[in-house]
Amino acid sequence: KIKQILLITGKGLHSSSDKNIYVSKNLSKLKFAVPEYINSQKELLEKIISIEVAKPEDGGEGAIIINLKKL
């Protein structure tokens, strides 16, 4: 009966990936990696309506909301 998942990812401000030229500056951060992973998994994607940045009161750029289909 869960309709939404609020995933706190942080903003990646303390990530050290910017110092390593061999690491993706975006995809090593959860807020980019989680949606990419979900989009690559057909079984998960079939259960999801949308993935969006959270409202400011829910964490804003430091969180994502995953809206789930009714199963």
Long-range contacts (C-beta under 8 A, 24 or more apart in sequence): 2-68, 3-67, 3-68, 3-70, 4-65, 4-66, 4-67, 4-68, 5-65, 5-66, 5-68, 6-54, 6-58, 6-59, 6-63, 6-64, 6-65, 7-34, 7-63, 7-64, 7-65, 7-66, 8-59, 8-62, 8-63, 9-34, 9-62, 9-63, 9-64, 10-62, 11-61, 11-62, 31-61, 31-62, 31-64, 34-64, 35-64, 38-66, 47-71
